[in-house]
Amino acid sequence: MATVERTPRKFKIGMVLSNKAEKTITVKIERRVPHKLYQKYFKRSKKFLVHDPENNAGEGDLVKIMECRPISKNKSWRLVEVLERAE
């Protein structure tokens, strides 16, 4: 049987908006996108539901997340590490 190589996993860095659900955090990812005509950069953001099995992250923390298998209907990212704690 031939071995199949896994595609590299995607990583993102974002801010924790909510940690109210058990083992789940909501992370906001911001990116800068140029306007098609005027080339001025503006911010676009998206919220991701992230699996946090040990409930390590708190609101306002800067975290690194990684793509994984679907854990629930909307949750297919998991927490890798907390980069910076909120004060």
N, C-alpha and C positions, 0 to 999 in steps of 0.2 A: 504494500500500500504506500502510495506517495505521500510525503509529508507536505502539508500546506503551511506556508508561512503566514503569520498574522500581520495584517497591515499595522503600521505604527499608530499608536493611540494618540488622540488629540488632548492637549492640555490647555486650560484657560485660567486666567487670574481675575478674581473679582471680589466684590464686597458682599458680606453677609447682610441681607435685609431682615431676615426673620429666622428664628430657631425655635418657634413655638411647637411645631409638630415633633413627635418622638422619632429620633433617628433620621430626620429630614431637615435640611436647611434650604432657604431660598437665597440664591446668589445672583447678584446683578453684574452683568458683564457689559462694559462700555467700550465702544470702538469709534475711531474717527474715520469718517467717510467723506470723500470729496464730492461736491455738487457736480453733476454731469456737465452743465454748461459753464458755470462760473468758477469752478475749481476751488471754491472756498470750503474749508473743512468744517464739518459739524458733527455732533455726537449722536450716535445711535446706541441704544441699550436694549438688552434682552435679559429676561429672568429665567433661571434654570433651577429645577428642583434637584437637590444633590443628596446622596445617601451619606449619612454621617453616623456610623454604627456606635461610636463611643460618646456621641454628643460633645465633642471637643470644641466646636466653634460656637462663638457667641455673636450677638448682633454687633455690627460695625467692624468685625475682623476682616483682614485681607487674607484670602485663602487661594490655594491652588487646587483645581479640580481636574479629573481625568475622565474621559469617556469610558463607559463599560457596558456590559450587557444590560438589557432592560430589566430594571428591578420592579417597576410597577408601570402603570399606564403612561405616566408623565415623567418618570424618574429613570434616567439612563446615564447619570454622571455620579462619580463618587469623590469624596474628599481625599486629597493626597496629603496635604499638610496645611497648617495655619502659619502663614508667613509673618503676620504682624497682628498683635492683639489690640483691641480697642481700649481706650482708657476709661 
